[in-house]
Amino acid sequence: MKGSPKVSVRCRYYKSKAAKAVLDHADANRSGFTNSDNVHWERSVDNIGYYFHCANSCTEALDLMCQRHKEVTGKKIRVDNNILFEHVLCLSEKHYSQLEELNGADKVKQATMNRLKRYAKAVKAEFGFEPLGIDFHLDEGRYEALEGNRFVRNVHAHIQFINYDYSKKIAPLRYLMAKGLNKSGKTNSLNPHFEKMQDLAFETFKDCGFQRGESKSITNKQHLSKEQFVKQKIQQLKEQAIELSHANNELLDDINVKQQALKQATQDIAVLESQLDSLRYQVANIHSLKADMVKVLAEGTEKKLKEFIEKKLAPAMGETSGTSLHREAVRTI
């Protein structure tokens, strides 16, 4: 079902020289020389490892099993043989995070490790590969800018096996490569052995709510999709950042224009308010003059009218002399 939480397995195999580099990268303690764009070292403390044969790492477990191979067969493993069989088991991050929220991160991590051990033992029981160890990674991923800079983890485990069955004294991988024929007599599109490994992963994790992932072909080539995916995401985020920067600059320009308009409007309002205050003052003076003039006119003496005009009315109207005003007022009376 599309969008449902998945558990899936990718299988890879390596010769001796490549195996050492793979194991160094996968080490949960990140104590080797690995350098990957999607590893966030500050989160490596969240990783956890488990190693079989009393070893302290998968590298040490491989060395121990190579020594055992020499003791069992009387000879070393040839350098051109596929010595390491790696299973990368991936869990849907969103569902894993939900399990953490419900049960606590440490409890979910330990429960996951217990199931990874169960898976490793199931692969040994089914196919004979001897497990070396498990490195569970929670420090790989990306910060998603569109999700509030949330760290989206690539939740996965590297489960390592040596390509040897010590009971049957064979290298099982060679017997698993043939796809076989289907009921119609045609070659299977997918290798049924690796489909079985996908089934084992699902059986191990289905009680946690995970669905079976899609089966994929096995490869002896470095799986580059993870690094490419991260680089593509980084490129996409850079492009998004450029677009957001352009949009931000446009908004800043628009804001600047509006701020200038607001500043001018504020200045205009201040001028108008000053003019309004002046008009109010003038109106108040006119009302005061009117009241005084009504009072003088009510008294009916030309002397007081003349004094009122000379001292108050003429200065208020900007006249240097009140004579003309006095004549006009007398004529009115």
MIKOL-913288 format. One record per atom (N, C-alpha, C): residue number from 1; atom name; x, y, z. Coordinates in steps of 0.05 Angstrom, whole numbers. Example, Ala and Ser with C-alpha at 12.3 -4.5 7.8 and 13.67 -1.06 7.14 Angstrom:
BEGIN
- num,atomo,u,v,w
- 1,N,264,-114,156
- 1,CA,246,-90,156
- 1,C,264,-66,156
- 2,N,257,-45,142
- 2,CA,273,-21,143
- 2,C,258,1,157
// end
This chain:
BEGIN
- num,atomo,u,v,w
- 1,N,17,-24,0
- 1,CA,0,0,0
- 1,C,18,25,0
- 2,N,13,42,-20
- 2,CA,29,66,-22
- 2,C,25,84,2
- 3,N,49,94,13
- 3,CA,48,111,36
- 3,C,47,97,63
- 4,N,44,71,62
- 4,CA,44,56,88
- 4,C,72,52,98
- 5,N,76,48,124
- 5,CA,103,44,134
- 5,C,116,18,124
- 6,N,140,20,114
- 6,CA,153,-3,101
- 6,C,178,-12,117
- 7,N,183,-38,115
- 7,CA,209,-49,122
- 7,C,220,-63,97
- 8,N,244,-56,89
- 8,CA,255,-67,64
- 8,C,284,-74,68
- 9,N,294,-91,51
- 9,CA,322,-101,53
- 9,C,335,-98,26
- 10,N,359,-87,25
- 10,CA,376,-87,2
- 10,C,401,-103,8
- 11,N,409,-121,-10
- 11,CA,432,-138,-6
- 11,C,455,-131,-25
- 12,N,479,-132,-14
- 12,CA,503,-126,-29
- 12,C,524,-146,-21
- 13,N,543,-150,-39
- 13,CA,565,-168,-32
- 13,C,591,-155,-41
- 14,N,613,-161,-26
- 14,CA,639,-148,-30
- 14,C,662,-167,-27
- 15,N,683,-161,-42
- 15,CA,708,-176,-39
- 15,C,723,-163,-15
- 16,N,745,-176,-7
- 16,CA,759,-169,17
- 16,C,766,-139,20
- 17,N,779,-128,-1
- 17,CA,788,-100,1
- 17,C,765,-81,4
- 18,N,744,-84,-11
- 18,CA,720,-67,-10
- 18,C,706,-71,17
- 19,N,707,-96,27
- 19,CA,692,-103,52
- 19,C,702,-86,75
- 20,N,728,-81,77
- 20,CA,740,-66,99
- 20,C,729,-37,99
- 21,N,727,-25,75
- 21,CA,717,2,73
- 21,C,688,3,80
- 22,N,672,-17,72
- 22,CA,644,-18,77
- 22,C,639,-20,107
- 23,N,654,-38,120
- 23,CA,651,-42,149
- 23,C,659,-17,165
- 24,N,679,-3,155
- 24,CA,688,21,168
- 24,C,666,42,167
- 25,N,653,45,144
- 25,CA,631,64,141
- 25,C,608,57,159
- 26,N,602,31,160
- 26,CA,578,22,175
- 26,C,581,22,205
- 27,N,606,23,215
- 27,CA,610,22,244
- 27,C,593,42,259
- 28,N,577,32,277
- 28,CA,558,49,292
- 28,C,572,71,308
- 29,N,597,66,316
- 29,CA,612,85,333
- 29,C,625,107,316
- 30,N,624,104,290
- 30,CA,635,125,272
- 30,C,664,131,279
- 31,N,679,110,286
- 31,CA,706,115,294
- 31,C,726,111,272
- 32,N,716,105,247
- 32,CA,734,101,225
- 32,C,738,125,208
- 33,N,744,121,182
- 33,CA,750,143,165
- 33,C,727,151,147
- 34,N,703,141,153
- 34,CA,680,147,136
- 34,C,675,177,134
- 35,N,667,186,110
- 35,CA,661,214,105
- 35,C,637,215,86
- 36,N,614,220,96
- 36,CA,590,220,80
- 36,C,574,246,85
- 37,N,563,257,64
- 37,CA,548,282,66
- 37,C,524,281,84
- 38,N,512,257,86
- 38,CA,487,255,101
- 38,C,492,244,129
- 39,N,517,241,138
- 39,CA,522,234,166
- 39,C,525,259,183
- 40,N,509,261,204
- 40,CA,511,284,222
- 40,C,523,274,248
- 41,N,549,281,252
- 41,CA,565,269,273
- 41,C,554,274,301
- 42,N,541,297,304
- 42,CA,530,304,331
- 42,C,507,284,339
- 43,N,497,269,319
- 43,CA,475,250,325
- 43,C,485,221,326
- 44,N,511,217,322
- 44,CA,522,190,322
- 44,C,520,176,349
- 45,N,516,192,370
- 45,CA,512,180,397
- 45,C,486,164,398
- 46,N,468,169,379
- 46,CA,442,154,378
- 46,C,445,127,365
- 47,N,468,122,352
- 47,CA,472,96,339
- 47,C,476,74,359
- 48,N,472,49,351
- 48,CA,476,27,369
- 48,C,486,3,352
- 49,N,504,-13,364
- 49,CA,514,-36,350
- 49,C,513,-62,367
- 50,N,512,-84,353
- 50,CA,513,-110,366
- 50,C,531,-128,349
- 51,N,549,-143,362
- 51,CA,568,-159,347
- 51,C,570,-187,358
- 52,N,569,-206,339
- 52,CA,570,-234,346
- 52,C,599,-243,351
- 53,N,602,-267,363
- 53,CA,628,-279,367
- 53,C,646,-263,387
- 54,N,632,-249,405
- 54,CA,646,-233,426
- 54,C,665,-212,414
- 55,N,658,-203,391
- 55,CA,674,-182,378
- 55,C,665,-154,386
- 56,N,682,-135,381
- 56,CA,675,-107,387
- 56,C,666,-91,362
- 57,N,667,-104,339
- 57,CA,659,-91,314
- 57,C,655,-113,293
- 58,N,642,-106,272
- 58,CA,639,-125,250
- 58,C,666,-131,237
- 59,N,683,-111,237
- 59,CA,710,-116,226
- 59,C,725,-137,242
- 60,N,723,-135,268
- 60,CA,736,-155,285
- 60,C,723,-182,282
- 61,N,697,-182,280
- 61,CA,682,-208,277
- 61,C,690,-221,250
- 62,N,694,-205,229
- 62,CA,702,-216,203
- 62,C,730,-228,205
- 63,N,748,-214,219
- 63,CA,775,-225,223
- 63,C,774,-252,238
- 64,N,757,-253,258
- 64,CA,754,-278,274
- 64,C,743,-300,257
- 65,N,724,-294,240
- 65,CA,712,-315,223
- 65,C,730,-323,201
- 66,N,747,-305,192
- 66,CA,767,-313,172
- 66,C,788,-332,184
- 67,N,795,-327,209
- 67,CA,813,-345,223
- 67,C,800,-372,227
- 68,N,775,-372,234
- 68,CA,760,-397,237
- 68,C,758,-412,211
- 69,N,754,-398,189
- 69,CA,753,-410,163
- 69,C,780,-425,157
- 70,N,802,-412,164
- 70,CA,828,-424,160
- 70,C,831,-449,177
- 71,N,820,-448,202
- 71,CA,822,-472,220
- 71,C,805,-495,209
- 72,N,781,-487,198
- 72,CA,763,-508,188
- 72,C,772,-520,162
- 73,N,782,-503,144
- 73,CA,788,-513,117
- 73,C,818,-517,112
- 74,N,834,-505,130
- 74,CA,863,-508,126
- 74,C,875,-487,107
- 75,N,859,-468,98
- 75,CA,869,-448,80
- 75,C,853,-422,83
- 76,N,866,-400,75
- 76,CA,854,-374,76
- 76,C,833,-370,55
- 77,N,815,-351,59
- 77,CA,796,-344,39
- 77,C,810,-328,17
- 78,N,805,-336,-8
- 78,CA,818,-322,-30
- 78,C,810,-293,-32
- 79,N,828,-275,-39
- 79,CA,823,-247,-39
- 79,C,802,-239,-61
- 80,N,800,-256,-82
- 80,CA,781,-250,-103
- 80,C,753,-262,-97
- 81,N,749,-274,-74
- 81,CA,723,-285,-67
- 81,C,705,-263,-55
- 82,N,680,-266,-59
- 82,CA,661,-248,-45
- 82,C,659,-257,-16
- 83,N,671,-241,1
- 83,CA,673,-249,29
- 83,C,651,-238,46
- 84,N,642,-214,40
- 84,CA,622,-200,57
- 84,C,595,-199,43
- 85,N,575,-207,58
- 85,CA,547,-205,48
- 85,C,532,-186,67
- 86,N,526,-162,57
- 86,CA,514,-141,73
- 86,C,484,-139,66
- 87,N,468,-137,88
- 87,CA,439,-131,85
- 87,C,434,-104,97
- 88,N,423,-86,82
- 88,CA,416,-59,92
- 88,C,386,-59,96
- 89,N,377,-60,121
- 89,CA,349,-61,127
- 89,C,339,-33,134
- 90,N,319,-23,119
- 90,CA,309,4,122
- 90,C,281,4,134
- 91,N,276,23,152
- 91,CA,250,27,165
- 91,C,239,55,159
- 92,N,213,56,153
- 92,CA,201,82,148
- 92,C,205,101,172
- 93,N,216,124,166
- 93,CA,223,143,188
- 93,C,199,153,203
- 94,N,178,160,188
- 94,CA,154,171,201
- 94,C,142,152,221
- 95,N,140,127,213
- 95,CA,128,107,231
- 95,C,146,101,255
- 96,N,172,100,249
- 96,CA,192,96,271
- 96,C,190,118,291
- 97,N,187,143,282
- 97,CA,185,166,300
- 97,C,159,164,317
- 98,N,138,155,304
- 98,CA,112,152,319
- 98,C,115,131,341
- 99,N,130,109,335
- 99,CA,135,89,356
- 99,C,151,101,379
- 100,N,170,118,372
- 100,CA,186,131,393
- 100,C,168,149,411
- 101,N,150,164,398
- 101,CA,132,181,413
- 101,C,114,165,432
- 102,N,106,142,423
- 102,CA,88,125,439
- 102,C,102,110,461
- 103,N,127,101,456
- 103,CA,141,83,474
- 103,C,167,93,485
- 104,N,178,115,475
- 104,CA,204,125,484
- 104,C,226,115,465
- 105,N,245,133,459
- 105,CA,266,128,439
- 105,C,283,104,447
- 106,N,292,102,472
- 106,CA,310,81,481
- 106,C,296,53,479
- 107,N,271,52,487
- 107,CA,257,27,486
- 107,C,253,17,458
- 108,N,246,36,440
- 108,CA,242,28,412
- 108,C,268,20,399
- 109,N,290,34,406
- 109,CA,316,27,394
- 109,C,325,-1,403
- 110,N,320,-8,428
- 110,CA,328,-34,438
- 110,C,310,-56,426
- 111,N,284,-50,424
- 111,CA,266,-69,411
- 111,C,273,-74,382
- 112,N,281,-52,368
- 112,CA,290,-55,341
- 112,C,315,-72,338
- 113,N,334,-68,356
- 113,CA,358,-84,356
- 113,C,352,-113,361
- 114,N,334,-119,379
- 114,CA,326,-147,385
- 114,C,315,-160,359
- 115,N,299,-145,344
- 115,CA,288,-156,320
- 115,C,309,-159,298
- 116,N,328,-141,297
- 116,CA,350,-144,278
- 116,C,367,-169,284
- 117,N,371,-175,309
- 117,CA,385,-200,316
- 117,C,369,-224,307
- 118,N,342,-222,311
- 118,CA,325,-244,303
- 118,C,326,-248,272
- 119,N,327,-225,258
- 119,CA,329,-227,229
- 119,C,356,-240,221
- 120,N,377,-232,233
- 120,CA,404,-243,227
- 120,C,404,-273,231
- 121,N,392,-282,253
- 121,CA,392,-311,259
- 121,C,373,-326,240
- 122,N,352,-313,231
- 122,CA,333,-325,212
- 122,C,347,-329,185
- 123,N,363,-309,177
- 123,CA,378,-312,152
- 123,C,398,-335,154
- 124,N,412,-337,177
- 124,CA,431,-359,180
- 124,C,416,-386,179
- 125,N,393,-388,193
- 125,CA,378,-413,193
- 125,C,368,-421,165
- 126,N,360,-401,149
- 126,CA,349,-405,123
- 126,C,370,-411,102
- 127,N,393,-396,103
- 127,CA,412,-397,81
- 127,C,440,-405,90
- 128,N,446,-404,115
- 128,CA,473,-413,125
- 128,C,493,-392,129
- 129,N,488,-367,120
- 129,CA,508,-345,124
- 129,C,513,-341,154
- 130,N,539,-338,161
- 130,CA,546,-333,189
- 130,C,544,-303,195
- 131,N,528,-295,214
- 131,CA,526,-266,220
- 131,C,550,-256,235
- 132,N,558,-231,228
- 132,CA,581,-218,241
- 132,C,572,-197,261
- 133,N,552,-181,253
- 133,CA,542,-161,272
- 133,C,523,-142,259
- 134,N,513,-123,275
- 134,CA,492,-105,266
- 134,C,501,-77,275
- 135,N,499,-58,256
- 135,CA,503,-29,262
- 135,C,477,-14,255
- 136,N,464,-4,275
- 136,CA,438,10,271
- 136,C,444,40,272
- 137,N,436,53,250
- 137,CA,443,82,246
- 137,C,419,100,249
- 138,N,422,120,266
- 138,CA,402,141,269
- 138,C,414,169,265
- 139,N,438,170,253
- 139,CA,452,196,250
- 139,C,453,205,221
- 140,N,440,190,203
- 140,CA,441,197,175
- 140,C,414,209,167
- 141,N,414,229,150
- 141,CA,390,242,142
- 141,C,395,270,133
- 142,N,374,287,135
- 142,CA,376,314,125
- 142,C,357,332,142
- 143,N,364,358,143
- 143,CA,347,377,156
- 143,C,328,388,134
- 144,N,302,385,139
- 144,CA,282,392,119
- 144,C,272,420,125
- 145,N,280,439,108
- 145,CA,273,467,112
- 145,C,243,471,110
- 146,N,230,456,93
- 146,CA,201,460,90
- 146,C,185,447,112
- 147,N,198,434,131
- 147,CA,184,422,154
- 147,C,195,434,180
- 148,N,200,460,179
- 148,CA,210,473,203
- 148,C,238,465,211
- 149,N,254,458,190
- 149,CA,282,449,195
- 149,C,283,423,211
- 150,N,263,406,209
- 150,CA,262,381,223
- 150,C,283,362,211
- 151,N,297,347,229
- 151,CA,317,327,219
- 151,C,302,302,211
- 152,N,302,296,185
- 152,CA,289,272,175
- 152,C,310,250,173
- 153,N,307,230,189
- 153,CA,328,209,191
- 153,C,325,188,169
- 154,N,347,177,161
- 154,CA,347,153,145
- 154,C,351,129,164
- 155,N,329,118,174
- 155,CA,330,98,195
- 155,C,337,71,181
- 156,N,360,60,188
- 156,CA,369,35,175
- 156,C,390,21,191
- 157,N,394,-4,184
- 157,CA,414,-20,198
- 157,C,431,-35,177
- 158,N,457,-37,182
- 158,CA,474,-54,166
- 158,C,478,-81,181
- 159,N,469,-102,169
- 159,CA,471,-129,180
- 159,C,491,-144,164
- 160,N,513,-151,176
- 160,CA,536,-163,161
- 160,C,538,-193,165
- 161,N,544,-207,143
- 161,CA,549,-236,144
- 161,C,574,-242,129
- 162,N,588,-263,138
- 162,CA,610,-274,122
- 162,C,598,-294,103
- 163,N,607,-294,79
- 163,CA,596,-312,59
- 163,C,608,-340,63
- 164,N,599,-352,85
- 164,CA,608,-380,90
- 164,C,590,-393,110
- 165,N,584,-418,104
- 165,CA,567,-435,121
- 165,C,586,-455,134
- 166,N,592,-452,159
- 166,CA,612,-469,173
- 166,C,601,-497,178
- 167,N,576,-501,177
- 167,CA,565,-528,180
- 167,C,567,-544,154
- 168,N,560,-532,132
- 168,CA,561,-546,106
- 168,C,588,-541,92
- 169,N,604,-523,102
- 169,CA,630,-516,91
- 169,C,628,-507,62
- 170,N,609,-489,57
- 170,CA,605,-477,30
- 170,C,601,-447,32
- 171,N,605,-434,10
- 171,CA,599,-406,8
- 171,C,571,-404,-5
- 172,N,551,-398,11
- 172,CA,523,-400,2
- 172,C,516,-381,-21
- 173,N,530,-359,-23
- 173,CA,521,-338,-42
- 173,C,520,-349,-71
- 174,N,539,-366,-78
- 174,CA,539,-376,-106
- 174,C,514,-392,-113
- 175,N,502,-404,-92
- 175,CA,478,-420,-97
- 175,C,453,-404,-97
- 176,N,455,-379,-89
- 176,CA,432,-361,-87
- 176,C,429,-344,-112
- 177,N,449,-343,-129
- 177,CA,449,-324,-151
- 177,C,429,-331,-173
- 178,N,424,-357,-177
- 178,CA,406,-366,-199
- 178,C,377,-358,-192
- 179,N,363,-345,-210
- 179,CA,336,-336,-206
- 179,C,316,-360,-208
- 180,N,324,-380,-223
- 180,CA,306,-403,-226
- 180,C,284,-397,-246
- 181,N,267,-417,-251
- 181,CA,245,-415,-270
- 181,C,218,-414,-256
- 182,N,199,-399,-268
- 182,CA,173,-398,-257
- 182,C,156,-421,-267
- 183,N,130,-422,-261
- 183,CA,113,-444,-270
- 183,C,110,-446,-300
- 184,N,115,-423,-313
- 184,CA,113,-423,-342
- 184,C,139,-431,-356
- 185,N,159,-437,-340
- 185,CA,185,-445,-351
- 185,C,203,-422,-359
- 186,N,194,-397,-351
- 186,CA,210,-374,-357
- 186,C,226,-365,-332
- 187,N,248,-351,-336
- 187,CA,265,-342,-314
- 187,C,250,-322,-297
- 188,N,251,-326,-271
- 188,CA,238,-307,-252
- 188,C,249,-279,-256
- 189,N,232,-259,-254
- 189,CA,241,-231,-257
- 189,C,257,-223,-232
- 190,N,250,-234,-209
- 190,CA,264,-229,-184
- 190,C,275,-255,-173
- 191,N,297,-253,-159
- 191,CA,309,-277,-147
- 191,C,292,-285,-123
- 192,N,281,-309,-123
- 192,CA,263,-318,-101
- 192,C,277,-320,-74
- 193,N,304,-324,-75
- 193,CA,319,-325,-50
- 193,C,319,-298,-36
- 194,N,322,-277,-52
- 194,CA,323,-250,-40
- 194,C,295,-240,-34
- 195,N,275,-250,-48
- 195,CA,248,-244,-40
- 195,C,242,-257,-13
- 196,N,254,-280,-8
- 196,CA,251,-293,18
- 196,C,263,-276,40
- 197,N,286,-264,34
- 197,CA,298,-246,55
- 197,C,280,-223,61
- 198,N,267,-213,40
- 198,CA,247,-191,44
- 198,C,224,-201,62
- 199,N,216,-226,57
- 199,CA,195,-238,74
- 199,C,204,-240,103
- 200,N,229,-249,107
- 200,CA,239,-252,134
- 200,C,240,-225,149
- 201,N,247,-204,135
- 201,CA,247,-177,147
- 201,C,219,-169,155
- 202,N,200,-174,137
- 202,CA,172,-167,143
- 202,C,162,-183,167
- 203,N,167,-210,167
- 203,CA,158,-226,189
- 203,C,170,-217,216
- 204,N,194,-206,215
- 204,CA,208,-197,239
- 204,C,196,-171,250
- 205,N,186,-154,232
- 205,CA,178,-127,240
- 205,C,148,-122,237
- 206,N,133,-141,228
- 206,CA,104,-136,223
- 206,C,89,-130,249
- 207,N,98,-141,272
- 207,CA,84,-136,297
- 207,C,87,-106,306
- 208,N,106,-92,293
- 208,CA,110,-63,299
- 208,C,94,-45,280
- 209,N,79,-58,262
- 209,CA,63,-42,244
- 209,C,75,-36,217
- 210,N,98,-49,211
- 210,CA,111,-44,185
- 210,C,100,-64,164
- 211,N,98,-53,139
- 211,CA,90,-70,117
- 211,C,114,-79,101
- 212,N,110,-100,84
- 212,CA,132,-111,68
- 212,C,140,-91,47
- 213,N,166,-86,44
- 213,CA,176,-69,23
- 213,C,178,-84,-3
- 214,N,185,-70,-24
- 214,CA,187,-83,-51
- 214,C,214,-97,-53
- 215,N,214,-120,-67
- 215,CA,238,-135,-72
- 215,C,254,-121,-93
- 216,N,281,-123,-90
- 216,CA,299,-111,-110
- 216,C,321,-132,-116
- 217,N,334,-128,-138
- 217,CA,356,-146,-146
- 217,C,380,-142,-129
- 218,N,396,-163,-126
- 218,CA,421,-161,-111
- 218,C,442,-149,-129
- 219,N,461,-135,-118
- 219,CA,483,-123,-134
- 219,C,509,-125,-119
- 220,N,530,-127,-134
- 220,CA,557,-125,-122
- 220,C,569,-98,-126
- 221,N,553,-79,-136
- 221,CA,562,-51,-140
- 221,C,554,-35,-116
- 222,N,570,-14,-111
- 222,CA,563,4,-89
- 222,C,536,17,-95
- 223,N,519,16,-75
- 223,CA,492,28,-79
- 223,C,494,58,-74
- 224,N,492,72,-96
- 224,CA,497,101,-95
- 224,C,472,118,-90
- 225,N,449,105,-91
- 225,CA,424,121,-90
- 225,C,422,138,-64
- 226,N,432,128,-42
- 226,CA,431,143,-17
- 226,C,447,169,-19
- 227,N,472,167,-29
- 227,CA,489,191,-32
- 227,C,477,209,-53
- 228,N,468,197,-75
- 228,CA,456,213,-96
- 228,C,431,227,-86
- 229,N,415,212,-71
- 229,CA,390,223,-60
- 229,C,396,247,-43
- 230,N,416,244,-25
- 230,CA,423,266,-8
- 230,C,433,290,-23
- 231,N,451,285,-44
- 231,CA,461,307,-60
- 231,C,439,320,-76
- 232,N,420,304,-86
- 232,CA,397,316,-100
- 232,C,380,333,-81
- 233,N,376,323,-57
- 233,CA,361,338,-37
- 233,C,375,365,-31
- 234,N,402,363,-27
- 234,CA,417,387,-21
- 234,C,415,407,-44
- 235,N,417,397,-69
- 235,CA,414,414,-93
- 235,C,386,426,-94
- 236,N,366,410,-88
- 236,CA,338,420,-88
- 236,C,335,442,-67
- 237,N,346,437,-44
- 237,CA,344,457,-22
- 237,C,359,483,-30
- 238,N,382,480,-44
- 238,CA,396,503,-52
- 238,C,380,519,-72
- 239,N,367,505,-91
- 239,CA,350,518,-111
- 239,C,326,531,-97
- 240,N,314,517,-78
- 240,CA,292,529,-63
- 240,C,301,554,-47
- 241,N,326,552,-37
- 241,CA,337,575,-21
- 241,C,341,599,-40
- 242,N,350,594,-65
- 242,CA,353,616,-84
- 242,C,327,628,-91
- 243,N,307,611,-96
- 243,CA,280,621,-102
- 243,C,269,637,-79
- 244,N,272,626,-55
- 244,CA,262,641,-31
- 244,C,277,667,-27
- 245,N,303,667,-34
- 245,CA,319,691,-31
- 245,C,309,713,-51
- 246,N,303,704,-75
- 246,CA,292,723,-95
- 246,C,265,734,-86
- 247,N,248,715,-77
- 247,CA,222,724,-67
- 247,C,225,743,-43
- 248,N,244,736,-26
- 248,CA,248,753,-3
- 248,C,258,781,-11
- 249,N,276,782,-31
- 249,CA,286,808,-40
- 249,C,263,824,-53
- 250,N,245,811,-68
- 250,CA,222,825,-79
- 250,C,204,836,-57
- 251,N,200,820,-36
- 251,CA,184,829,-14
- 251,C,197,852,0
- 252,N,223,851,3
- 252,CA,238,872,17
- 252,C,236,898,0
- 253,N,238,895,-26
- 253,CA,235,919,-43
- 253,C,207,931,-41
- 254,N,187,913,-41
- 254,CA,159,922,-38
- 254,C,155,935,-11
- 255,N,166,923,10
- 255,CA,164,934,37
- 255,C,177,962,38
- 256,N,201,964,25
- 256,CA,215,989,25
- 256,C,199,1011,11
- 257,N,186,1004,-12
- 257,CA,169,1024,-26
- 257,C,146,1032,-8
- 258,N,133,1012,5
- 258,CA,110,1018,23
- 258,C,119,1034,47
- 259,N,143,1029,57
- 259,CA,153,1044,80
- 259,C,158,1073,72
- 260,N,169,1077,48
- 260,CA,173,1105,39
- 260,C,147,1119,35
- 261,N,127,1105,24
- 261,CA,100,1117,21
- 261,C,88,1123,48
- 262,N,92,1105,67
- 262,CA,81,1109,94
- 262,C,95,1133,107
- 263,N,121,1135,103
- 263,CA,136,1157,115
- 263,C,126,1184,104
- 264,N,121,1185,77
- 264,CA,111,1209,64
- 264,C,83,1216,74
- 265,N,66,1194,76
- 265,CA,39,1198,86
- 265,C,39,1209,115
- 266,N,58,1198,131
- 266,CA,60,1207,159
- 266,C,67,1236,160
- 267,N,86,1243,143
- 267,CA,95,1272,142
- 267,C,71,1290,133
- 268,N,57,1281,112
- 268,CA,34,1296,103
- 268,C,13,1299,125
- 269,N,8,1278,139
- 269,CA,-12,1278,161
- 269,C,-3,1298,182
- 270,N,23,1298,188
- 270,CA,34,1317,209
- 270,C,29,1346,200
- 271,N,34,1351,174
- 271,CA,30,1379,164
- 271,C,0,1386,166
- 272,N,-17,1368,157
- 272,CA,-46,1373,158
- 272,C,-56,1377,187
- 273,N,-45,1361,205
- 273,CA,-53,1364,233
- 273,C,-44,1391,244
- 274,N,-20,1400,235
- 274,CA,-11,1426,244
- 274,C,-29,1448,233
- 275,N,-36,1445,207
- 275,CA,-55,1464,195
- 275,C,-82,1464,209
- 276,N,-91,1440,216
- 276,CA,-117,1437,229
- 276,C,-116,1451,256
- 277,N,-94,1447,271
- 277,CA,-91,1460,297
- 277,C,-92,1491,294
- 278,N,-78,1501,272
- 278,CA,-78,1530,267
- 278,C,-106,1540,261
- 279,N,-121,1525,245
- 279,CA,-149,1533,238
- 279,C,-167,1532,263
- 280,N,-163,1512,279
- 280,CA,-179,1510,304
- 280,C,-173,1535,322
- 281,N,-147,1543,322
- 281,CA,-140,1566,339
- 281,C,-153,1591,328
- 282,N,-152,1593,301
- 282,CA,-164,1617,288
- 282,C,-194,1618,293
- 283,N,-207,1595,290
- 283,CA,-236,1594,295
- 283,C,-243,1601,324
- 284,N,-227,1591,342
- 284,CA,-231,1598,371
- 284,C,-228,1628,375
- 285,N,-208,1640,362
- 285,CA,-205,1669,365
- 285,C,-228,1684,353
- 286,N,-238,1674,330
- 286,CA,-261,1688,317
- 286,C,-286,1687,335
- 287,N,-290,1663,347
- 287,CA,-312,1661,366
- 287,C,-309,1680,390
- 288,N,-284,1682,399
- 288,CA,-279,1700,422
- 288,C,-283,1729,414
- 289,N,-274,1736,390
- 289,CA,-277,1764,380
- 289,C,-307,1770,376
- 290,N,-321,1750,365
- 290,CA,-349,1754,360
- 290,C,-364,1760,387
- 291,N,-357,1744,407
- 291,CA,-370,1747,433
- 291,C,-364,1775,445
- 292,N,-339,1784,442
- 292,CA,-331,1810,452
- 292,C,-345,1832,437
- 293,N,-347,1829,410
- 293,CA,-359,1849,394
- 293,C,-389,1852,400
- 294,N,-402,1829,404
- 294,CA,-430,1830,411
- 294,C,-434,1845,437
- 295,N,-416,1841,455
- 295,CA,-417,1854,481
- 295,C,-414,1884,478
- 296,N,-394,1892,461
- 296,CA,-388,1921,457
- 296,C,-412,1934,443
- 297,N,-422,1921,423
- 297,CA,-445,1932,408
- 297,C,-469,1935,426
- 298,N,-472,1916,445
- 298,CA,-495,1918,463
- 298,C,-493,1942,482
- 299,N,-468,1951,488
- 299,CA,-465,1974,505
- 299,C,-471,2000,490
- 300,N,-467,1999,464
- 300,CA,-476,2021,446
- 300,C,-459,2047,447
- 301,N,-434,2047,457
- 301,CA,-418,2071,458
- 301,C,-397,2069,436
- 302,N,-393,2091,422
- 302,CA,-374,2091,400
- 302,C,-345,2090,410
- 303,N,-341,2101,433
- 303,CA,-314,2100,445
- 303,C,-304,2072,450
- 304,N,-322,2056,463
- 304,CA,-314,2028,469
- 304,C,-311,2012,443
- 305,N,-328,2018,424
- 305,CA,-326,2004,399
- 305,C,-299,2009,385
- 306,N,-292,2035,386
- 306,CA,-266,2043,374
- 306,C,-243,2030,388
- 307,N,-243,2029,414
- 307,CA,-222,2016,430
- 307,C,-220,1985,423
- 308,N,-244,1973,421
- 308,CA,-245,1944,414
- 308,C,-233,1939,387
- 309,N,-240,1957,368
- 309,CA,-230,1953,341
- 309,C,-200,1957,340
- 310,N,-190,1978,353
- 310,CA,-161,1985,352
- 310,C,-144,1964,366
- 311,N,-154,1954,389
- 311,CA,-138,1936,405
- 311,C,-141,1906,399
- 312,N,-164,1898,389
- 312,CA,-169,1870,385
- 312,C,-175,1862,356
- 313,N,-195,1875,345
- 313,CA,-204,1866,319
- 313,C,-184,1872,297
- 314,N,-173,1896,296
- 314,CA,-153,1903,276
- 314,C,-128,1885,276
- 315,N,-115,1881,300
- 315,CA,-92,1863,301
- 315,C,-100,1834,292
- 316,N,-124,1825,300
- 316,CA,-132,1797,293
- 316,C,-135,1794,263
- 317,N,-143,1816,249
- 317,CA,-147,1815,221
- 317,C,-123,1825,205
- 318,N,-102,1831,219
- 318,CA,-77,1840,206
- 318,C,-77,1868,196
- 319,N,-95,1884,206
- 319,CA,-97,1913,198
- 319,C,-77,1929,215
- 320,N,-64,1948,203
- 320,CA,-46,1966,218
- 320,C,-61,1988,232
- 321,N,-85,1994,221
- 321,CA,-101,2015,232
- 321,C,-130,2006,234
- 322,N,-144,2014,254
- 322,CA,-172,2006,257
- 322,C,-192,2026,247
- 323,N,-182,2048,234
- 323,CA,-200,2070,225
- 323,C,-222,2060,206
- 324,N,-214,2046,185
- 324,CA,-233,2037,165
- 324,C,-253,2017,178
- 325,N,-243,2000,195
- 325,CA,-260,1981,209
- 325,C,-280,1996,227
- 326,N,-270,2018,240
- 326,CA,-287,2033,257
- 326,C,-309,2047,241
- 327,N,-303,2058,218
- 327,CA,-323,2070,201
- 327,C,-344,2050,193
- 328,N,-335,2026,185
- 328,CA,-353,2005,176
- 328,C,-372,1997,198
- 329,N,-360,1995,223
- 329,CA,-376,1986,246
- 329,C,-397,2007,253
- 330,N,-389,2033,252
- 330,CA,-407,2055,259
- 330,C,-430,2056,238
- 331,N,-422,2052,212
- 331,CA,-442,2052,191
- 331,C,-463,2030,196
- 332,N,-453,2006,206
- 332,CA,-470,1984,211
- 332,C,-490,1990,234
- 333,N,-479,2005,254
- 333,CA,-496,2012,277
- 333,C,-517,2032,268
// end
